Amino acid sequence: MKITSSQVLKTAPALLAGLIALSGCSSNTSTSSGSGEDSSGKTVNLTMSAWGNPDELKIYQKGIDAYSKINPNVNIKLVPVASDGYEQKLLTQLQGGNAPDVFYISDSTMIKLVQNNSLADLSGFMKTDSSYAKADEYAEGLWGAAKDGDNIYGITMDCNPLVMYYNKKMFSDLGIKTPQEYFDEDSWNWEAFDEVTKQLKDAGKQGYIGETWTMDTWIWSNGGLTNDDEGNYVMDQDPRAREAIQFISDLTEKGQMKYAGSLPKGQGLDAMFMSNQVGIIAAGRWLTPMFTANNLDFDYIYWPSNTGNKMEPVQVPIAFVSVNKESKQQEEAMKFLTFYVSKEGQKARLSGNGSSVPSVAGIDDIITNDKTVGHARYFIDAREKGYANGSLRQFKGRVPGLSERINEQYDLLLLGKQNVDKTIENITKQTEKLTLQSGAAK
């Protein structure tokens, strides 16, 4: 089944039109209460919607304040929206012609809005002197579904590449060789991971807590693929992909890995890590502020490889910021957006908050200068080698609903309700079905 991103973007609007019916609803109305004046120096009012807790909203506001400081004629109102139901509210606003000028978009929602022609193409503006950011400043793997050929419909405001966290004190107390020691010896591989999780289990601890959505990283760590670099689905024909899924299934059966989906209600991997019940978990940088605030003695380690290479690609969770195609002040909105995601904008937002990683090159010192945790450099390595959902290697992010169906199959596997062969068979069926429905298959 041959698939390309351009095919999806060209054909899927017909499918989605019945779902969210954005085409044809593009009134020129905007929630911008602006005076209609442009960049002539007179007051301009913009709105930006985003999800986030109160602390995150304060971080977003730092980026807005930094822009307003150098553009005092621009007022930007941040409109918080609960993450639960954010997508549906945005779709409804776009359909009704009253969406904000600028808005956050999750990686899974991006493809819907691109297909429905709801987003302004930023590529031309980013080539002008008015843009604060240039396309080549961002790692290619971070564009996800926001970039189709030369067209750019959103920019990731920052990113959170996957690494593993390990409890240094637990390893020291139990006398277990640390992942970093293995890494320094060029032997941080699956055999080492199997060994340390067994030692942790034998000591009465949980070795590792895994989640379904990280399965692609395990497959890549074995040199396998779910989709090739052109987006073609190949997992059902790739023995290394099957071997990776079997490895995780075996770890679960041996009791060295606990599936997060089987934890008691209200108990998450972060809570278990803080209460010294588990030695290793995987996450982006978002857990760092909470762990440091609780004075945990932990460090990061890159994902273990089974290929002989020290590092293989990892998944990079992201979200985007985009401009409403129907904004009355589109150029002003683009100018603000490119600042918000630029070196200056990310530096204003990310310095000192410790919860994410710059997506733009040139300000890595925000991460590497932070000595709170020993090996923060792995986040930068992971960003440079990684792929976001919706990139061609994670083509499922360009097929609405497919990521959720695949996770459901891994859930059944990790709960012991189906074996590896049946899991791959069902994922293949879901992939073929939904990809065909999206119009992406030849």
Disulfide bonds with the S-S distance in Angstrom:
none
